[in-house]
C-alpha cells in the first residue's frame, strides 16, 4: 500500500498548515463532473471548500480567494475547479441558528 497522500489530503494539509483553521470542510465533487472536458483531461479535481480562519480578518472575499490559491499553488495542476466559502470566526458564528 502506498503512503502517498491523495490530492484532497494534500489540499487539507496545506490549508491547515497555512491557515490554522477553526473549521475546514473539503468535499471531492469530481464524480459529479465525470463527463466534463476538464475532468477527462486532468482526471477530476473538482472540490468544494468551506474554511473558517482568523487569517481572513480584514480581507475582502477576493483577497481571501487569492490567499487560498497562493497556498494551493503547488497543487495547481491537480485542481480543475475549486468552489470556496471563506469565513472569519465571527461570520461563521453569525450563520449558526440562535
MMTF fields as JSON, N, C-alpha, C and O atoms, coordinates in Angstrom:
{
  "mmtfVersion": "1.0.0",
  "mmtfProducer": "UNKNOWN",
  "numBonds": 391,
  "numAtoms": 392,
  "numGroups": 98,
  "numChains": 1,
  "numModels": 1,
  "chainsPerModel": [1],
  "groupsPerChain": [98],
  "chainIdList": ["A"],
  "bondAtomList": [4, 2, 8, 6, 12, 10, 16, 14, 20, 18, 24, 22, 28, 26, 32, 30, 36, 34, 40, 38, 44, 42, 48, 46, 52, 50, 56, 54, 60, 58, 64, 62, 68, 66, 72, 70, 76, 74, 80, 78, 84, 82, 88, 86, 92, 90, 96, 94, 100, 98, 104, 102, 108, 106, 112, 110, 116, 114, 120, 118, 124, 122, 128, 126, 132, 130, 136, 134, 140, 138, 144, 142, 148, 146, 152, 150, 156, 154, 160, 158, 164, 162, 168, 166, 172, 170, 176, 174, 180, 178, 184, 182, 188, 186, 192, 190, 196, 194, 200, 198, 204, 202, 208, 206, 212, 210, 216, 214, 220, 218, 224, 222, 228, 226, 232, 230, 236, 234, 240, 238, 244, 242, 248, 246, 252, 250, 256, 254, 260, 258, 264, 262, 268, 266, 272, 270, 276, 274, 280, 278, 284, 282, 288, 286, 292, 290, 296, 294, 300, 298, 304, 302, 308, 306, 312, 310, 316, 314, 320, 318, 324, 322, 328, 326, 332, 330, 336, 334, 340, 338, 344, 342, 348, 346, 352, 350, 356, 354, 360, 358, 364, 362, 368, 366, 372, 370, 376, 374, 380, 378, 384, 382, 388, 386],
  "bondOrderList": [1, 1, 1, 1, 1, 1, 1, 1, 1, 1, 1, 1, 1, 1, 1, 1, 1, 1, 1, 1, 1, 1, 1, 1, 1, 1, 1, 1, 1, 1, 1, 1, 1, 1, 1, 1, 1, 1, 1, 1, 1, 1, 1, 1, 1, 1, 1, 1, 1, 1, 1, 1, 1, 1, 1, 1, 1, 1, 1, 1, 1, 1, 1, 1, 1, 1, 1, 1, 1, 1, 1, 1, 1, 1, 1, 1, 1, 1, 1, 1, 1, 1, 1, 1, 1, 1, 1, 1, 1, 1, 1, 1, 1, 1, 1, 1, 1],
  "groupList": [{"groupName": "UNK", "atomNameList": ["N", "CA", "C", "O"], "elementList": ["N", "C", "C", "O"], "formalChargeList": [0, 0, 0, 0], "bondAtomList": [1, 0, 2, 1, 3, 2], "bondOrderList": [1, 1, 2], "singleLetterCode": "X", "chemCompType": "L-PEPTIDE LINKING"}],
  "groupTypeList": [0, 0, 0, 0, 0, 0, 0, 0, 0, 0, 0, 0, 0, 0, 0, 0, 0, 0, 0, 0, 0, 0, 0, 0, 0, 0, 0, 0, 0, 0, 0, 0, 0, 0, 0, 0, 0, 0, 0, 0, 0, 0, 0, 0, 0, 0, 0, 0, 0, 0, 0, 0, 0, 0, 0, 0, 0, 0, 0, 0, 0, 0, 0, 0, 0, 0, 0, 0, 0, 0, 0, 0, 0, 0, 0, 0, 0, 0, 0, 0, 0, 0, 0, 0, 0, 0, 0, 0, 0, 0, 0, 0, 0, 0, 0, 0, 0, 0],
  "groupIdList": [1, 2, 3, 4, 5, 6, 7, 8, 9, 10, 11, 12, 13, 14, 15, 16, 17, 18, 19, 20, 21, 22, 23, 24, 25, 26, 27, 28, 29, 30, 31, 32, 33, 34, 35, 36, 37, 38, 39, 40, 41, 42, 43, 44, 45, 46, 47, 48, 49, 50, 51, 52, 53, 54, 55, 56, 57, 58, 59, 60, 61, 62, 63, 64, 65, 66, 67, 68, 69, 70, 71, 72, 73, 74, 75, 76, 77, 78, 79, 80, 81, 82, 83, 84, 85, 86, 87, 88, 89, 90, 91, 92, 93, 94, 95, 96, 97, 98],
  "secStructList": [7, 7, 7, 7, 7, 7, 2, 2, 2, 2, 2, 2, 2, 2, 2, 2, 2, 2, 2, 7, 7, 1, 3, 3, 3, 3, 3, 3, 7, 4, 4, 4, 4, 6, 6, 1, 2, 2, 2, 2, 2, 2, 6, 7, 7, 3, 3, 3, 3, 3, 3, 3, 7, 4, 4, 4, 6, 6, 7, 7, 2, 2, 2, 2, 2, 2, 2, 2, 2, 2, 2, 6, 4, 4, 4, 4, 4, 4, 7, 1, 3, 3, 3, 3, 3, 3, 3, 7, 2, 2, 2, 2, 2, 2, 2, 1, 7, 7],
  "xCoordList": [0.842, 0.0, 0.883, 1.869, 0.528, 1.301, 1.029, -0.095, 2.065, 1.902, 1.696, 1.627, 1.598, 1.396, 0.01, -0.964, -0.069, -1.348, -2.141, -1.57, -3.455, -4.341, -4.349, -3.901, -4.862, -4.944, -5.776, -5.333, -6.961, -7.718, -6.938, -7.004, -6.209, -5.414, -4.316, -4.024, -3.717, -2.669, -3.242, -2.622, -4.426, -5.092, -5.34, -5.015, -5.92, -6.211, -4.948, -4.94, -3.888, -2.638, -2.073, -1.649, -2.063, -1.541, -2.375, -1.833, -3.69, -4.568, -4.479, -4.474, -4.408, -4.292, -2.989, -2.97, -1.92, -0.626, -0.617, -0.136, -1.139, -1.065, -2.113, -1.844, -3.311, -4.414, -4.759, -5.43, -4.318, -4.689, -6.19, -6.592, -7.011, -8.453, -9.16, -8.753, -10.217, -11.096, -12.028, -12.511, -12.271, -13.127, -12.626, -12.288, -12.58, -12.194, -12.992, -12.895, -13.776, -14.554, -14.214, -14.368, -13.755, -13.403, -14.132, -14.032, -14.863, -15.574, -14.977, -14.746, -14.732, -14.273, -15.518, -16.155, -15.856, -17.053, -16.726, -17.538, -15.568, -15.119, -16.091, -16.283, -16.709, -17.636, -18.835, -19.445, -19.178, -20.303, -19.947, -20.826, -18.662, -18.187, -17.443, -16.579, -17.763, -17.018, -16.969, -15.988, -17.985, -18.005, -17.531, -17.464, -17.206, -16.745, -15.37, -14.523, -15.144, -13.887, -12.665, -11.719, -12.666, -11.521, -11.295, -10.154, -12.369, -12.245, -11.581, -10.751, -11.945, -11.329, -9.838, -9.032, -9.469, -8.07, -7.219, -6.083, -7.769, -6.988, -7.356, -6.698, -8.376, -8.756, -9.555, -9.465, -10.328, -11.173, -10.739, -10.511, -10.624, -10.13, -11.169, -10.846, -12.421, -13.473, -13.702, -14.049, -13.504, -13.594, -14.483, -14.612, -15.092, -15.904, -15.284, -15.087, -14.983, -14.255, -15.015, -15.547, -15.053, -15.536, -14.445, -14.048, -13.964, -12.898, -13.149, -13.5, -12.958, -13.118, -11.757, -11.171, -11.262, -9.932, -9.811, -10.394, -9.053, -8.723, -7.917, -7.925, -7.224, -6.384, -7.197, -6.63, -8.517, -9.358, -9.805, -10.391, -9.529, -9.91, -9.283, -8.084, -10.111, -9.624, -9.418, -9.038, -9.664, -9.511, -10.883, -11.817, -10.995, -12.25, -12.316, -11.309, -13.47, -13.606, -12.582, -12.085, -12.266, -11.288, -9.903, -9.191, -9.521, -8.216, -8.148, -7.097, -9.251, -9.305, -9.099, -8.351, -9.771, -9.603, -8.182, -7.621, -7.601, -6.206, -5.281, -4.35, -5.534, -4.726, -4.841, -3.835, -6.05, -6.253, -5.491, -4.789, -5.631, -4.936, -3.42, -2.706, -2.931, -1.491, -1.027, 0.003, -1.775, -1.438, -1.441, -0.576, -2.421, -2.573, -1.776, -1.926, -0.942, -0.14, 0.577, 0.56, 1.216, 1.914, 1.001, 1.479, -0.307, -1.257, -2.064, -3.053, -1.645, -2.376, -2.775, -3.899, -1.901, -2.2, -3.178, -3.68, -3.448, -4.334, -5.743, -6.64, -5.93, -7.224, -7.803, -7.265, -8.911, -9.566, -10.55, -10.62, -11.303, -12.284, -12.351, -12.338, -12.424, -12.495, -13.552, -13.386, -14.634, -15.668, -15.32, -15.073, -15.296, -14.877, -15.754, -16.278, -15.888, -16.57, -15.555, -15.185, -15.104, -14.075, -14.685, -15.231, -14.59, -15.254, -14.326, -13.419, -14.567, -13.925, -14.729, -15.858, -14.18, -14.965, -16.282, -17.302, -16.26, -17.489, -18.525, -19.714, -18.086, -19.023, -19.619, -20.81, -18.811, -19.304, -20.306, -21.32, -20.026, -20.926, -22.259, -23.306, -22.232, -23.459, -24.337, -25.545, -23.752, -24.516, -25.272, -26.257, -24.813, -25.428, -26.769, -26.91, -27.742, -29.048, -28.907, -28.083, -29.726, -29.673, -30.202, -30.229],
  "yCoordList": [-1.181, 0.0, 1.239, 1.307, 2.211, 3.436, 4.359, 4.434, 5.058, 6.015, 7.428, 8.393, 7.54, 8.826, 9.358, 8.606, 10.657, 11.278, 11.538, 11.802, 11.46, 11.817, 13.342, 14.067, 13.805, 15.252, 15.927, 16.937, 15.414, 16.062, 16.118, 17.113, 15.057, 15.06, 16.118, 16.777, 16.279, 17.282, 18.695, 19.597, 18.891, 20.193, 20.541, 21.637, 19.592, 19.833, 20.128, 21.034, 19.384, 19.589, 20.983, 21.658, 21.416, 22.751, 23.842, 24.799, 23.696, 24.713, 24.728, 25.798, 23.557, 23.509, 24.151, 24.873, 23.882, 24.445, 25.968, 26.674, 26.468, 27.899, 28.731, 29.865, 28.168, 28.958, 28.648, 29.444, 27.517, 27.075, 27.296, 28.01, 26.673, 26.95, 26.4, 25.399, 27.083, 26.601, 25.537, 24.663, 25.628, 24.67, 24.528, 25.518, 23.301, 23.044, 21.857, 20.757, 22.078, 21.018, 21.012, 22.026, 19.885, 19.75, 18.544, 17.435, 18.776, 17.695, 17.52, 18.495, 16.28, 15.968, 15.695, 14.651, 16.638, 16.523, 16.077, 16.259, 15.505, 15.111, 14.154, 14.211, 13.268, 12.293, 12.965, 12.381, 14.173, 14.896, 15.475, 15.918, 15.47, 16.095, 15.104, 15.5, 13.849, 12.796, 12.977, 12.578, 13.56, 13.736, 15.114, 15.397, 15.963, 17.319, 17.264, 16.464, 18.099, 18.059, 18.175, 17.403, 19.112, 19.28, 18.071, 17.733, 17.419, 16.222, 15.1, 14.366, 14.969, 13.927, 14.192, 13.262, 15.458, 15.806, 15.645, 15.174, 16.036, 16.047, 14.929, 14.759, 14.176, 13.082, 13.519, 12.888, 14.572, 15.019, 16.365, 17.286, 16.484, 17.706, 18.776, 19.962, 18.395, 19.344, 19.269, 18.215, 20.394, 20.4, 21.527, 22.572, 21.291, 22.282, 22.475, 21.515, 23.731, 24.032, 25.037, 26.028, 24.762, 25.729, 25.796, 24.777, 27.01, 27.164, 28.413, 29.475, 28.249, 29.337, 29.568, 28.659, 30.8, 31.096, 32.561, 33.445, 32.799, 34.167, 34.893, 36.122, 34.141, 34.738, 35.56, 36.37, 35.362, 36.092, 37.45, 38.24, 37.727, 39.018, 40.145, 40.134, 41.117, 42.283, 42.067, 42.999, 40.842, 40.558, 40.499, 39.902, 41.114, 41.011, 39.64, 38.932, 39.245, 37.901, 37.584, 36.459, 38.543, 38.292, 38.038, 37.142, 38.811, 38.612, 37.256, 36.616, 36.826, 35.509, 34.404, 33.455, 34.532, 33.533, 33.517, 32.451, 34.693, 34.762, 34.061, 33.366, 34.241, 33.589, 32.066, 31.359, 31.568, 30.123, 29.617, 28.608, 30.321, 29.888, 29.943, 29.096, 30.924, 31.013, 29.81, 29.207, 29.469, 28.332, 27.029, 26.171, 26.899, 25.658, 25.657, 24.742, 26.654, 26.757, 25.481, 25.127, 24.766, 23.534, 22.446, 21.511, 22.57, 21.563, 22.067, 21.449, 23.166, 23.825, 22.87, 22.946, 21.992, 21.091, 19.97, 19.268, 19.8, 18.738, 19.222, 18.42, 20.54, 21.128, 21.767, 22.74, 21.2, 21.752, 22.858, 23.891, 22.647, 23.622, 23.583, 22.518, 24.772, 24.874, 25.908, 27.104, 25.425, 26.298, 26.523, 25.564, 27.776, 28.001, 29.001, 29.954, 28.745, 29.641, 29.914, 29.012, 31.16, 31.546, 32.498, 33.541, 32.135, 32.896, 33.207, 32.436, 34.342, 34.627, 33.904, 33.489, 33.742, 33.108, 33.839, 33.2, 35.162, 35.939, 35.682, 35.563, 35.596, 35.336, 33.926, 33.728, 32.982, 31.616, 31.546, 30.855, 32.257, 32.267, 32.902, 32.467, 33.93, 34.608, 33.719, 33.942, 32.715, 31.796, 30.748, 30.182, 30.495, 29.443, 29.917, 31.074, 29.032, 29.408, 29.702, 29.113, 30.622, 31.03, 29.955, 30.132],
  "zCoordList": [0.0, 0.0, 0.0, 0.734, -0.82, -0.949, 0.238, 0.733, 0.684, 1.773, 1.221, 1.982, -0.1, -0.726, -0.393, -0.36, -0.146, 0.164, -1.11, -2.169, -0.994, -2.103, -2.247, -1.358, -3.372, -3.582, -2.488, -1.941, -2.147, -1.064, 0.262, 0.983, 0.57, 1.809, 1.741, 2.739, 0.586, 0.428, 0.481, 1.045, -0.105, -0.018, 1.446, 1.903, 2.169, 3.591, 4.382, 5.216, 4.137, 4.872, 4.619, 5.557, 3.373, 3.051, 3.705, 4.259, 3.641, 4.227, 5.749, 6.359, 6.361, 7.831, 8.309, 9.306, 7.595, 7.987, 7.841, 8.727, 6.741, 6.459, 7.186, 7.582, 7.361, 7.911, 9.353, 10.01, 9.855, 11.2, 11.42, 12.338, 10.565, 10.592, 11.824, 12.413, 12.183, 13.244, 12.676, 13.396, 11.371, 10.68, 9.252, 8.604, 8.766, 7.382, 6.879, 7.425, 5.845, 5.222, 3.747, 3.065, 3.255, 1.847, 1.275, 1.799, 0.199, -0.483, -1.869, -2.584, -2.24, -3.588, -4.418, -4.278, -5.279, -6.112, -7.529, -8.436, -7.73, -9.069, -9.74, -10.955, -8.951, -9.531, -10.199, -11.094, -9.783, -10.374, -11.744, -12.483, -12.075, -13.31, -14.196, -14.979, -14.081, -14.77, -16.278, -16.905, -16.874, -18.332, -18.768, -19.964, -17.823, -18.116, -18.783, -18.386, -19.783, -20.549, -19.646, -19.797, -18.722, -17.826, -16.947, -16.633, -16.547, -15.715, -16.502, -15.965, -17.773, -18.603, -18.785, -18.744, -18.986, -19.226, -17.972, -18.039, -16.841, -15.603, -14.644, -13.617, -14.951, -14.069, -12.865, -11.812, -12.983, -11.873, -11.377, -12.162, -10.075, -9.486, -9.235, -9.295, -8.954, -8.603, -7.092, -6.56, -6.41, -4.951, -4.452, -5.09, -3.294, -2.605, -1.221, -0.476, -0.891, 0.336, 1.185, 0.685, 2.466, 3.463, 4.522, 5.088, 4.782, 5.761, 6.603, 6.09, 7.905, 8.864, 9.506, 10.094, 9.385, 9.908, 10.315, 9.687, 11.368, 11.785, 10.717, 10.661, 9.87, 8.82, 7.82, 7.086, 7.78, 6.84, 7.365, 6.625, 8.647, 9.229, 8.414, 8.138, 8.032, 7.311, 5.815, 5.106, 5.324, 3.899, 3.229, 3.764, 2.067, 1.323, 0.658, 0.627, 0.125, -0.457, -1.551, -1.619, -2.39, -3.459, -2.869, -3.324, -1.872, -1.226, -0.526, -0.509, 0.042, 0.69, -0.345, -0.109, -1.495, -2.544, -3.077, -3.333, -3.244, -3.696, -2.719, -3.126, -1.434, -0.41, -0.534, -0.465, -0.714, -0.876, -2.102, -2.029, -3.225, -4.453, -4.287, -4.823, -3.557, -3.29, -2.467, -2.769, -1.445, -0.585, -1.392, -1.21, -2.278, -3.048, -4.351, -5.161, -4.562, -5.775, -6.174, -7.353, -5.232, -5.594, -6.178, -6.821, -5.952, -6.442, -7.64, -8.036, -8.197, -9.279, -10.396, -10.892, -10.794, -11.908, -11.53, -12.407, -10.234, -9.779, -9.458, -9.198, -9.478, -9.141, -10.394, -10.922, -10.859, -12.049, -11.65, -12.315, -10.576, -10.117, -8.594, -7.978, -8.008, -6.55, -6.185, -6.426, -5.604, -5.071, -3.613, -2.882, -3.18, -1.795, -1.068, -1.645, 0.209, 1.144, 2.234, 2.986, 2.323, 3.279, 4.303, 3.945, 5.563, 6.618, 7.782, 8.095, 8.415, 9.691, 10.764, 10.501, 11.962, 13.031, 13.317, 13.574, 13.275, 13.534, 12.449, 12.744, 11.193, 10.091, 10.225, 9.984, 10.598, 10.773, 11.93, 11.831, 13.022, 14.169, 13.803, 14.285, 12.955, 12.546, 11.675, 11.593, 11.02, 10.175, 10.98, 10.506, 12.182, 13.008, 13.553, 13.948, 13.573, 14.147, 15.637, 16.336, 16.09, 17.516, 18.422, 19.64]
}
